[in-house]
Amino acid sequence: MNAAPETFLGVFLIFCRIGGCLLVVPGFSSPRVPQQVRLLVAGAVSLALAPLLLPLFQQKLSGQAPGQTLYWILTETVTGLLIGFLGRIFLVVLETVMNATSTMVGFGAMPGAPVEGQDPVPAIDSLILVTATALLFASDLHWELFRGLVESYARIPPGEGIGSQTALVRVVDQVADAFMLGLRITAPFVIYAIVVNLAAGFVNKLTPSIPVYFIATPFVMFGGLLMLYYLGGEIMMQYLQTYAAWLRQG
């Protein structure tokens, strides 16, 4: 049976939204994943979801002008990029707060392998980011992402897109929620760093002839490792719960 041109165009429009999302969403967008693999995953997911989503496109694409078709392609791509970017905000904020935390507890000078970018990051930062990315797949949240992409067509019908004001509001709200999460999971380290450095400052004033900061640095780092050992599981749990709640609620 020959497929109508609207069918091929509908599948391509589905690929625009899904491919745009997977281009920037955490996990799939990692530079450690080859571009060919990302393209293959986006194409496979688009073909798998096409039977569910094609009825939303075929009636609207019949007899559509080329200019309108180009507008739909751009709109669907931007919509997918926005959805993926809203998810990536969580990983960017996690990297930011953990980078600051690593510096506070003395691990900022220990470079580790970059995970999401090309610049070296502290070793603790690399560990947290690798663990967070692995747990996204281990907890099957990538399937929740695909379900959310299917449901996005009910909230954002094909070709309509998201207004610029609405998009900015969503991004600002997402950044605020992500930083509240980052502050919540790093609060113990911030309090620990303030208390330890304040105590070291008092001791340094009392004994100015002793290099207190150089002597105290290994103990500060050891205390930070102990806190990470006991709080690492809770940090990952809080991150996954917040990310999963966003995937389910949108």
Secondary structure by P-SEA (a helix, b strand, c coil): ccccaaaaaaaaaaaaaaaaaaccccccccccccaaaaaaaaaaaaaaaccccccccccccccccaaaaaaaaaaaaaaaaaaaaaaaaaaaaaaaaaaaaaaaacccccccccccccccccaaaaaaaaaaaaaaaaaaaaaaaaaaaaaccccccccccccaaaaaaaaaaaaaaaaaaaaaaaaaaaaaaaaaaaaaaaaaaacccccccccaaaaaaaaaaaaaaacaaaaaaaaaaaaaaaaaac
